[in-house]
Amino acid sequence: MIGSAKASPALSGVPETLLITLAARLLAHRLNPDLGFVDPAAETIGAALDFDPNRFAHDRASLRGALVRSRWFDRVTATFIQAHPDGLVVSIGSGLDTRPHRLGLPSGLDWIDIDFPEVIALREALVPALPRVRSWAGDGTDVAAWAEAIGWRTGRPVLMAAEGVSMYLEPEQGRRWLAASAEEAARRQSALRLVLDFASPMMARNGRRNPSVRKTKARFRWGVSGPAEIERLGYRLRETHDVARQSGSLSRLVGATYRLLTGRLIYSCAVFDASEARRGNIPSGRLLS
Ligand SMILES: C[S@@+](CC[C@H](N)C(=O)[O-])C[C@H]1O[C@@H](n2cnc3c(N)ncnc32)[C@H](O)[C@@H]1O
């Protein structure tokens, strides 16, 4: 931020979607008080940013879904951190997320936020700094690039989390990213836990009807047929979560109908462990403090 002027979120396309999840956090106390979502660091960011979260307030289902998803990501991340207080968390597509502030991190844990350069610049300006939380600016799907730059040490347990990201990737890009991550973990003899949410093909096809996403120039690209599609990339499923079930009555109804017709979730969060590796060859980027 320059002087006392508010920072302008001059974002477009996929990076602009970070404003949707930020709006969910900023409006949580008003629109979804029953979830008890508390995030003082998000309030600090909101106060410093030239952004009215009411731009997305009409889309109650998406904002509630984002909070339900965030609480679930908080829980599974906390479980990893508890088991591996000296581990490494790599957050792909962090946006202006404030998970480290919500969770509180043990002193031996390293946390890397990865997003595009314009987003990382905004993070550096707005997100309250924490010890051992660093950023890397670049394409989070360029695994070999960030793995080298952040100093992923051999044998270190890693949690790679990507919240609200996979649906914006080209399908082939998404599959290469996950396969390359499993391969990198095997090469570095690290246990890799993957936490992500993914849209079903139907949800991806209908992405342009999403009232919040349609306000940005972003589009859904990748619909995942189910956890087996991720498992084939070198992972083993540990847990899934049905976000639609808790995201308001319309989402619940649509999700239940889809489940009845297909036997699948319309929109999932899931935890996987990497189980095997594949070779990849991906270009490099830049490490920020
Ligand atoms: C919907 S926002 C979610 C932000 C954050 N995870 C949250 O939950 O608040 C999607 C974010 O993913 C980022 N993103 C999408 N594709 C990416 C990629 N290939 N590499 C790095 N970041 C990416 C966008 O720039 C944006 O910040």
Ligand as a Chemical Component Dictionary entry (heavy atoms), coordinates in Angstrom:
data_LIG
# 
_chem_comp.id                   LIG 
_chem_comp.type                 NON-POLYMER 
_chem_comp.pdbx_formal_charge   0 
_chem_comp.three_letter_code    LIG 
# 
loop_
_chem_comp_atom.comp_id 
_chem_comp_atom.atom_id 
_chem_comp_atom.alt_atom_id 
_chem_comp_atom.type_symbol 
_chem_comp_atom.charge 
_chem_comp_atom.model_Cartn_x 
_chem_comp_atom.model_Cartn_y 
_chem_comp_atom.model_Cartn_z 
_chem_comp_atom.pdbx_ordinal 
LIG C1  C1  C 0  -10.744 -18.745 -6.381  1  
LIG S1  S1  S 1  -9.146  -18.088 -6.017  2  
LIG C2  C2  C 0  -8.806  -18.945 -4.511  3  
LIG C3  C3  C 0  -7.796  -18.229 -3.665  4  
LIG C4  C4  C 0  -7.500  -18.892 -2.324  5  
LIG N1  N1  N 0  -7.045  -20.261 -2.490  6  
LIG C5  C5  C 0  -8.702  -18.837 -1.422  7  
LIG O1  O1  O 0  -9.301  -19.895 -1.181  8  
LIG O2  O2  O -1 -9.042  -17.760 -0.968  9  
LIG C6  C6  C 0  -8.077  -18.937 -7.190  10 
LIG C7  C7  C 0  -6.630  -18.539 -7.062  11 
LIG O3  O3  O 0  -5.839  -19.484 -7.769  12 
LIG C8  C8  C 0  -4.823  -18.799 -8.442  13 
LIG N2  N2  N 0  -4.345  -19.644 -9.547  14 
LIG C9  C9  C 0  -5.068  -20.226 -10.528 15 
LIG N3  N3  N 0  -4.282  -20.938 -11.351 16 
LIG C10 C10 C 0  -3.028  -20.810 -10.871 17 
LIG C11 C11 C 0  -1.761  -21.300 -11.285 18 
LIG N4  N4  N 0  -1.634  -22.074 -12.373 19 
LIG N5  N5  N 0  -0.657  -20.973 -10.569 20 
LIG C12 C12 C 0  -0.774  -20.174 -9.476  21 
LIG N6  N6  N 0  -1.951  -19.687 -9.031  22 
LIG C13 C13 C 0  -3.066  -19.988 -9.721  23 
LIG C14 C14 C 0  -5.493  -17.504 -8.888  24 
LIG O4  O4  O 0  -4.580  -16.509 -9.265  25 
LIG C15 C15 C 0  -6.305  -17.164 -7.644  26 
LIG O5  O5  O 0  -5.561  -16.421 -6.730  27 
# 
loop_
_chem_comp_bond.comp_id 
_chem_comp_bond.atom_id_1 
_chem_comp_bond.atom_id_2 
_chem_comp_bond.value_order 
_chem_comp_bond.pdbx_ordinal 
LIG C1  S1  SING 1  
LIG S1  C2  SING 2  
LIG S1  C6  SING 3  
LIG C2  C3  SING 4  
LIG C3  C4  SING 5  
LIG C4  N1  SING 6  
LIG C4  C5  SING 7  
LIG C5  O1  DOUB 8  
LIG C5  O2  SING 9  
LIG C6  C7  SING 10 
LIG C7  O3  SING 11 
LIG C7  C15 SING 12 
LIG O3  C8  SING 13 
LIG C8  N2  SING 14 
LIG C8  C14 SING 15 
LIG N2  C9  SING 16 
LIG N2  C13 SING 17 
LIG C9  N3  DOUB 18 
LIG N3  C10 SING 19 
LIG C10 C11 SING 20 
LIG C10 C13 DOUB 21 
LIG C11 N4  SING 22 
LIG C11 N5  DOUB 23 
LIG N5  C12 SING 24 
LIG C12 N6  DOUB 25 
LIG N6  C13 SING 26 
LIG C14 O4  SING 27 
LIG C14 C15 SING 28 
LIG C15 O5  SING 29 
# 
